[in-house]
Amino acid sequence: MNYTIFGAEHIVSMLIILAVWVIIPLWGLKLNQWQIQFMATLLAVLTISVELFDDVYRFQDGHWLLIRDLPLHMCGFATFLSAYALYTRNQMSFELAFFWGMGGAFQAILTPDMSRFYSPYYFYISQISHAIIILNVLWMLTVFKLKIGKYAIHRTVLLTLFLMIFISIFNYFISSNYFFLCEKPGGPSPFFVGEWPVYVIPLIFFGIVIMWILDLLVKRIQRFI
């Protein structure tokens, strides 16, 4: 596949994604409560369906790998948490989906690892699956009007660090690279500084900074909503 970062296909995909992020939540504001919950449930079902379809496609295409395709990256967790929060309005699931999804999924859309895409399908399904995470979060922020709790960022940082320990152990036993703790991704991310294992330290630092910035921004914006 000859797609490149910020090539025509990449830019067009991002413009379409941006339009969806704006149009769907704004449309949701015009719905009644029954319609809002129906659409939220539909989004939750769509989220899970996309993930399951991708797994089945990869498996039949011969590209599904245990060491790569389990939903154990930060965005994988955010995918299922956002779907669960859409259906239940669970506060903690919403907050985790917000911090993990907005930080991780946006970067994955902006700087995808093109070396992982064997065909156009893999590029587009990556863009779609990451875009859905952020769409779900935007729906909960604008339509559900859920708020980020006062100590949400503290809980999220601690849980992230705790989870990284278990992911590291899991990576060790099956030689995987979940959370990118054993090898840097192929995309040109500015947050992976140095080589392994040195880059893990700035990765944690930048991750916390991004969460802190997201926390400040959303709380300032929600004062006016």
N, C-alpha and C positions, 0 to 999 in steps of 0.2 A: 504494500500500500504506500502510495507516494504523497499522502497528506502531510502537511507541515504545520507547526505551531504558527498561528496568525496567518496561515494561508487562507485562500478563499473559502474553503469548506469550513474551516474552524471559525472564521469571522461570521459567516452566515449563520452557523449553528448558534453562536453566542447571541446574535441579534434576535433570532427567533426565541431563544430561551428568555432573553430580557423582556420581550413583548409578552410572553406567557406569564412571567413573574408580575407584570404590571396589570394585565387585563383580567386574569382570573381572580385575584383578590379584590380588585375594584368591583368586578361583577358580583362577587360574593356579598359585598356590602348592601346590595339591592335586594337580597333574598330574605324571605321570612325565616323564622327559626327552624321550621321543619325542613325547608329547602337547604338551609345551611348545614344541618346535620346530615342530610342525605348526601350532599356534595362532599362533605368531609369523609363520610363512610366510603363513598365512591373513590375518593383520592387514596384512602387507606388501602382499599382493595387493589387499585391500580398500582400502588407502590409495591405491594407484595407480589402481584402478578408479573410485573416487569422483572423483579429479581428471580422468580421461579422460571420464567420463560428464558431468561439469560442463562441460568444454570443448565436447563434442558438443552438449549441450543449449543452451549459449549461442550456438553457431554457428548452429544451426537456428532459434533464436529471434530471431536478428538482433542479438544483444547482445555477440558476441565481438569484442574489439578488440585489435589488436596492442599498442597503447600501454598496455593495462590488464591483459590476461589471460594474459600469459606468466608462468611460475612464477619471477619474478625479484624478488619481495618476500622478506623474510627468512623468512616462513612458507612461501613456496613452496619455497625451498631446504630448509627443515627438513622439509617433507613427504617429499621424495624421499630425503633423508639418513636420516630415521627408518625408512623402508621398507627401505632398503639395509642399515641397521644391524640391523634385525630379522632379516633373512635371513642376514647374514654375521657379526654381532656385531663389526663393525669398530669399534675404539675411537674413532678420530677422528670418524667419522660420528655415533656415539652422542653424543659430547661436543658437537659442533656442533648436533645436533638438540636436545639438552638446553638449551643456552644460548639458541639462536635460537627454539626452539619454545616453551619454557616462558615466556620473556619476551614474545614477540610474540603467540603464539596465545591466551594467557590474556587479554591486553588486548583482542584482537579479539573474544573471546567476551563479555567484560564490557562493553565500550563499542563495539559495532558501529556502522559508518557506515550508518545507515538510509537515507540519501539514495541509496545505490548499489543498493538492492534494488527491482527493478521489480515484483516479485510475491512472495508468501510463499515460493516455491521458492528464490529467491536468498538470503533470510534464513536458511532452514533449512539449505541446502547450505553456507553460510558457517559456521554454528555447527557442523555435522557435521564439515566438513573440518578446522577448527581443533581441535575436540575430539579427533579421531583422532590428531593430532600429539602431544598431551599424553598420550593413552592409550598410544601407542607408547612414549613415554619412560618412563612409569610402569611399563609391562611390563618394560622393560629394567632399570630400577632395582630393582624388587621381585622379579621372577621370574628374569631372567637374573642379577641381582645384579651388574651392571656398576658400576664405580666411576669417578668423575670424577678424572682424573689431577691430579697436583700442579701442573703448569703448564698445565693445560687452559684456564684462563681467560685466560692470557697469549696463548696461541696463538689463541684465539677472538677476542679483542679486536683483535689485529694483523691477522688474516685478515678480520675485519669491516671494519676501516678500509681495508684494501687493496681489498676487494671494492667498497666504496662509491665508490672512485675510478673503477673500470670501469663501475659502474652509472650514475654521474653522466655519463660520456662517452656511454654508450648512451642515456640520457635526453635528452641534448642533441641527438643526431642524429635521434631519432624523436619528439621532443616528448612523451615519456612521463613517468611520475612514480613509477617503481619505487623502493622504499625510502623513499618519500615525501620525496624530496630536493628536489623542485621545488614542492610544494604540500602543505599540511597535509591530513590526512584529515578527513572530516566528523564523525566521532565525537568526543565530549567528552573527549579524552585530556588529562591534566594534564602530559604530557611534551613537548608542542609549545608552547613559550613564545615569544611574539612573532610577527612576520611573516617571510616569506622575504626574504633568506636567513638572517636572524638566528636563527630557531628551530632551524636545523641544529646549531648549537653546543651548546645545552642538550640537544638530542635525543641527540647523541653522549655527552654527560656522563651523562644519565639512563640511557642504554643500558648504559654501563659500570658504573654503580652497581647497576643491576638484576642484571647478570651477577655482580657481586661478591657481592651478597646471596644470589643463588641458589647460588653456589659455597659460601659459608659454611653455608647452611642444609642443603644436601644432604650435605656432609661431616660436619656434626654429627649429622644423623639416621643416616647410615650407620655411625657408630661403634657404634650400638646395634642394628644389624640383623645 
